[in-house]
Amino acid sequence: MRSRKEILTDLFFFKGNLSELQDELSQYSWDSEPVLIINKQDFLSVLNLYILDEIDIEDMTNWANALECRDDLDFEDEELQEIIFELANPEINGEITKERLQKIINNLK
């Protein structure tokens, strides 16, 4: 059995099928101390996947939904957590476009 940290890392970096990774994570309880802390550089690398057309907006939204509100995942900066919320909830926060995502990326640099 793979560790929670290994699965979370794969989930964060799009290393595998999101649904399968979420299923794999479901074997662990929701309550957990953070086992993976995401920094800005890692976050930027994933956001750029959309800018480079390596993933689509549906993938980005599903990814953000999979990460939102996880106790076992933490971010070095609260702003990153706010971006996850924004990406996971386009019906509340507005459509995610390449232009909007590029502005988010520029603000993080």
Disulfide bonds with the S-S distance in Angstrom:
none
